[in-house]
Amino acid sequence: MVIGASSNSDRYAYTAVRQLSESGYTVFAIGKHEGTIGEHEIITGEPLIKNVHTVTLYLRAEHQKSIYDYILSLKPKRIIFNPGAENAELNRLAISAGIRTENACTLVLLRTGSF
């Protein structure tokens, strides 16, 4: 799941959705505005999605606070804080909930086979 998805092809979140999909991952693109990224509809709001393995964040910390409960309710196995999205508070909450966290770049992880 990519949170902070954008239909703007200049954004890293856009590229992440495309590359995750091209790498064979099931991708849910969650964003502030409706739109599309290739064949993926950008979903707005807080959709109930089950069996989320990884949440990869492309929102600055100040925009994450209002969705802490949502992110944690997904019970992902991992949260990736992409550059600019690092958040010590959400990181602590996630670890307390048994969720693994990484300050990393999803695109680099994909390119190096470390995703």
Buried (B, 14 or more C-beta within 10 A) or exposed (E): BBBBBBBEEEBBBBBBBBBBBEEEBEBBBBBBEEBEBEEBBBBEEBEEBEEBEBBBBBBEBEBBEEBBEBBBEBEBEBBBBBEEBBBEEBBEBBEEEEBEBBBBBBBEBBEEEEB
